[in-house]
Structures are given as structure tokens and as C-alpha cells.
Amino acid sequence: MKKKRIAVLSISLVIGAALAGCAAQSDATQGASPNTATDSSAKASPSAAVQSPSPQAAAKLTLVDDLKRTVVLEKKPERIVVLSPEMLELMYAIGGTAAGRAEADGITPPKGAEGVPAVGQMRQVSLEQVLALKPDLVIGQPVFHKDFEQTLTASGIPVAFLKLGSLEDVHAKTELLGQIIGKEAEAKKALAELDSRVEQVLKKLPAEKPTFVNLNVTPGVVSIQRTDMAGLEIAQKMNLVNVAESLPTDKPDASTLPYSLEKLIEKNPDYIFLIIHGSKEAGEKKIKTEMESNPAWSSLKAVKEKKVIVMPSDLFLTNPGLKYDESMTYLGQYVYPASFGEPQAAGKAQ
């Protein structure tokens, strides 16, 4: 899929010469995905430029993370603790390994990472366990782990806070991880294959534009997802229209809204997608007590037509990364079965 990608990181590789009087340096600017340039005459561009190091040179990587922090890695890290399941999935997809990982309900670790020591749930990481693993890099999530910065930095451990929101993020972060772990070729190959698969999915889309709403279900509360979730972008790429974006709110930048059956009846979307956060059993119980128990729930078009679907968390709550096309196809099977075939996965239409 040919298009110019807007990257969310700025990356530079700085080559310091080991011999006195010899130096090679590369500059970087913010705002684009990392590229590699070995031609010393290459023009400056928004992409990172790299000069070929001499055998005596030692490479160090400098990056700007999603909290706008500059992170310097003096050498390629060998013991990386990854606190974001999304980033862990990406790392293993391009041939990387981790020394430690965080867990998340409903998310299965990638193949090869099952035996990697866990340091707690993503939202309740044990910093003591992280330190015990003696990492030379920690990759955290900006929202849940930013408070770890001071302790890790004081311990001499580099930490980068990286998020995975959009498809553009998938490209930028895959390229970045490829540079960090020395798998640049694997990262580029994986992204090229992803682009091709996404292109094939998009070619199958019919012209219709059905409406939908995404409801978050936790043991304590149900909410309407307005913006800022991987599943919303996936649905919109599949020609679905999110009715929640037009719901009134006192906070224009609010990503979620309180659940309101009245608002749902007013918008009456074609599809209702349910995303369970945490325990599946607790989530299903909340669906019955909070929604299905209300007689007005059955008046919704999506309920009448059995188009209320419980979506898998690893494909729609967290960013599916290099499986982005699988999420698109999964959704296509429920919404456009004539184009994508009948659903084959374990989704639940109600």
C-alpha cells in the first residue's frame, strides 16, 4: 500500500568513532518514520539518516519516545523488559525476545514469550520484579508506567514510553523496534507484507456504510467509546460510521462517554460492538444486568437483527499490530459476509 506515512517518533543514529580524529555522525529530525541512508551525499529529510560506520566505530541509538523524552542507548540492548503487550507482540513478530513482560487479561503472549518471566499485570507492574531482571532497557506504556521513570533512571536503566494507537503507529514502532534490536530487514519485510494484506482487504469492501457504536464493559461500569481506540480506527477503515462521535459532550476531547440507553435508542446504530475489559465472566454478567435486563434494550435495531457482537480484546481493544488485517477481516465477516464469508472465529453475536 503506497502512501506517505506520518511517523510519531523522531529517531537518530549517532556513530561515535573509536579512533581519535575519526568521526562519523548522522542527524535526525522529528516527524517521520525511521529510514536508513548509507550514501553520505543523501539530502537531509524528515527521516533519520545514517552513515555507514567503520569497523572501529561503536553505534548508539537516540530516540524520542511518546512522552517527548530523549532516550539514548549506548549499545544494542540484550535484556529488554516489555511492559506493553502490544509492543511485546510486535517485538516477537520481527524476531526479538524479551527478558521480562507484563500480562493483561484477555491477551495471550506471542509464541515464544510464554515462558518469559512476568512482572505483574500491565496496570499493576511490580517495579521490584523489573529491577530484579537486570534489564538494559525497559519499554513502558505512557499512561500506566510513566511514574517508573525516576527509579529506573536512577538505577541506570534506560526506559522508553511507547504507545501503539493507529495503523501509522504500527509502521513507526515496528521500524523503531527493528532498529533497537537489530532486526531492520525483518521489520521492513513484515510491514511490506502487512501493507499488501491490508490492501487486499480494502479491495473487498462494498460501498455501503453501516453505523455502529462501541461499548466498553468492565465489572464496574459500561461506557461508550467515542474516540481513541484501535477498534474504532479498524471499524472506520472498514467503512463503518461511529455514531458516538456525534453524541453531545461537555468535554470535546473526551474519549469515552457514560453509558446511556436513551442515547443509543436515539442513534439506533446498525451494529453494537461490546469490548470486555478484564474478566470475561464478569463482563458477560455486566452485559446481562446493565443492558439486557432493561426491556428497552430489545427495541434497538442491532438487538432485533442479532447484530450485537462481543469482540475479542486482542483484536479490537489493544492494537493488533502486524495482525491488523486479521482484525479487519474478522469484522468484515460479521458486517459484510457476502464479501468476506461467514464468521469463522469465536465472536459472539447476540
Solvent accessible surface area in square Angstrom, and as a share of the most:
residue,aa,sasa,rsa
1,M,57,0.25
2,K,203,0.86
3,K,93,0.39
4,K,187,0.79
5,R,72,0.26
6,I,130,0.66
7,A,5,0.04
8,V,65,0.38
9,L,3,0.01
10,S,9,0.06
11,I,4,0.02
12,S,17,0.11
13,L,29,0.15
14,V,42,0.24
15,I,7,0.04
16,G,41,0.40
17,A,36,0.28
18,A,71,0.55
19,L,95,0.47
20,A,106,0.83
21,G,89,0.86
22,C,76,0.45
23,A,94,0.73
24,A,25,0.19
25,Q,119,0.53
26,S,7,0.04
27,D,101,0.52
28,A,35,0.27
29,T,72,0.42
30,Q,119,0.53
31,G,46,0.44
32,A,16,0.12
33,S,11,0.07
34,P,5,0.03
35,N,74,0.38
36,T,67,0.39
37,A,27,0.21
38,T,93,0.54
39,D,87,0.45
40,S,92,0.60
41,S,88,0.57
42,A,50,0.39
43,K,185,0.78
44,A,104,0.81
45,S,53,0.34
46,P,83,0.52
47,S,19,0.13
48,A,5,0.04
49,A,34,0.26
50,V,15,0.09
51,Q,62,0.28
52,S,69,0.45
53,P,71,0.44
54,S,55,0.36
55,P,134,0.84
56,Q,89,0.40
57,A,23,0.18
58,A,69,0.53
59,A,58,0.45
60,K,71,0.30
61,L,14,0.07
62,T,24,0.14
63,L,1,0.00
64,V,27,0.16
65,D,3,0.01
66,D,28,0.14
67,L,63,0.31
68,K,163,0.69
69,R,46,0.17
70,T,89,0.52
71,V,6,0.04
72,V,61,0.35
73,L,5,0.03
74,E,120,0.54
75,K,144,0.61
76,K,106,0.45
77,P,9,0.06
78,E,126,0.57
79,R,105,0.38
80,I,5,0.03
81,V,0,0.00
82,V,1,0.00
83,L,1,0.00
84,S,2,0.01
85,P,11,0.07
86,E,29,0.13
87,M,1,0.00
88,L,4,0.02
89,E,42,0.19
90,L,1,0.00
91,M,0,0.00
92,Y,32,0.12
93,A,54,0.42
94,I,5,0.02
95,G,45,0.43
96,G,7,0.07
97,T,99,0.58
98,A,15,0.12
99,A,16,0.13
100,G,0,0.00
101,R,18,0.07
102,A,3,0.02
103,E,66,0.30
104,A,22,0.17
105,D,81,0.42
106,G,60,0.57
107,I,36,0.18
108,T,105,0.61
109,P,35,0.22
110,P,15,0.09
111,K,188,0.80
112,G,51,0.49
113,A,0,0.00
114,E,99,0.45
115,G,74,0.71
116,V,18,0.10
117,P,69,0.44
118,A,38,0.30
119,V,1,0.01
120,G,26,0.25
121,Q,66,0.29
122,M,31,0.14
123,R,165,0.60
124,Q,143,0.63
125,V,18,0.11
126,S,32,0.21
127,L,38,0.19
128,E,138,0.62
129,Q,89,0.39
130,V,0,0.00
131,L,60,0.30
132,A,76,0.59
133,L,31,0.15
134,K,158,0.67
135,P,8,0.05
136,D,42,0.22
137,L,1,0.00
138,V,0,0.00
139,I,0,0.00
140,G,0,0.00
141,Q,29,0.13
142,P,11,0.07
143,V,103,0.59
144,F,70,0.29
145,H,2,0.01
146,K,106,0.45
147,D,124,0.64
148,F,32,0.14
149,E,62,0.28
150,Q,152,0.68
151,T,55,0.32
152,L,1,0.00
153,T,81,0.47
154,A,89,0.69
155,S,61,0.40
156,G,63,0.61
157,I,17,0.09
158,P,39,0.25
159,V,2,0.01
160,A,0,0.00
161,F,0,0.00
162,L,0,0.00
163,K,99,0.42
164,L,10,0.05
165,G,36,0.35
166,S,33,0.21
167,L,3,0.02
168,E,39,0.18
169,D,8,0.04
170,V,0,0.00
171,H,1,0.00
172,A,0,0.00
173,K,0,0.00
174,T,0,0.00
175,E,16,0.07
176,L,0,0.00
177,L,0,0.00
178,G,0,0.00
179,Q,23,0.10
180,I,3,0.01
181,I,17,0.09
182,G,41,0.39
183,K,62,0.26
184,E,68,0.31
185,A,75,0.58
186,E,76,0.34
187,A,1,0.01
188,K,107,0.45
189,K,130,0.55
190,A,17,0.14
191,L,6,0.03
192,A,64,0.49
193,E,74,0.33
194,L,0,0.00
195,D,12,0.06
196,S,60,0.39
197,R,94,0.34
198,V,1,0.01
199,E,60,0.27
200,Q,95,0.42
201,V,12,0.07
202,L,61,0.31
203,K,139,0.59
204,K,104,0.44
205,L,33,0.17
206,P,38,0.24
207,A,99,0.77
208,E,101,0.45
209,K,129,0.55
210,P,15,0.09
211,T,39,0.23
212,F,1,0.00
213,V,0,0.00
214,N,4,0.02
215,L,0,0.00
216,N,8,0.04
217,V,0,0.00
218,T,35,0.20
219,P,81,0.51
220,G,61,0.59
221,V,89,0.51
222,V,3,0.02
223,S,21,0.14
224,I,0,0.00
225,Q,10,0.04
226,R,33,0.12
227,T,46,0.27
228,D,126,0.65
229,M,27,0.12
230,A,7,0.05
231,G,5,0.04
232,L,6,0.03
233,E,43,0.19
234,I,0,0.00
235,A,2,0.01
236,Q,72,0.32
237,K,62,0.26
238,M,0,0.00
239,N,37,0.19
240,L,5,0.02
241,V,71,0.41
242,N,7,0.03
243,V,17,0.09
244,A,0,0.00
245,E,87,0.39
246,S,73,0.47
247,L,6,0.03
248,P,100,0.63
249,T,44,0.26
250,D,145,0.75
251,K,137,0.58
252,P,111,0.70
253,D,128,0.66
254,A,21,0.16
255,S,38,0.25
256,T,59,0.34
257,L,11,0.05
258,P,105,0.66
259,Y,42,0.16
260,S,28,0.18
261,L,21,0.10
262,E,143,0.64
263,K,57,0.24
264,L,2,0.01
265,I,73,0.37
266,E,132,0.59
267,K,65,0.27
268,N,62,0.32
269,P,0,0.00
270,D,27,0.14
271,Y,12,0.04
272,I,0,0.00
273,F,6,0.03
274,L,0,0.00
275,I,0,0.00
276,I,12,0.06
277,H,38,0.17
278,G,32,0.31
279,S,50,0.32
280,K,125,0.53
281,E,128,0.57
282,A,33,0.25
283,G,0,0.00
284,E,43,0.19
285,K,139,0.59
286,K,34,0.14
287,I,3,0.01
288,K,121,0.51
289,T,82,0.48
290,E,70,0.31
291,M,0,0.00
292,E,67,0.30
293,S,75,0.48
294,N,62,0.32
295,P,114,0.72
296,A,38,0.29
297,W,14,0.05
298,S,67,0.43
299,S,56,0.36
300,L,1,0.01
301,K,76,0.32
302,A,0,0.00
303,V,29,0.17
304,K,141,0.60
305,E,81,0.36
306,K,144,0.61
307,K,62,0.26
308,V,1,0.01
309,I,3,0.01
310,V,19,0.11
311,M,6,0.03
312,P,39,0.24
313,S,17,0.11
314,D,63,0.33
315,L,26,0.13
316,F,6,0.03
317,L,46,0.23
318,T,24,0.14
319,N,7,0.04
320,P,6,0.04
321,G,2,0.02
322,L,18,0.09
323,K,87,0.37
324,Y,0,0.00
325,D,14,0.07
326,E,88,0.39
327,S,0,0.00
328,M,0,0.00
329,T,43,0.25
330,Y,12,0.05
331,L,1,0.01
332,G,0,0.00
333,Q,24,0.11
334,Y,31,0.12
335,V,10,0.06
336,Y,7,0.03
337,P,53,0.33
338,A,110,0.86
339,S,44,0.28
340,F,21,0.09
341,G,33,0.32
342,E,114,0.51
343,P,47,0.30
344,Q,147,0.65
345,A,52,0.41
346,A,109,0.84
347,G,20,0.19
348,K,93,0.39
349,A,56,0.44
350,Q,46,0.20
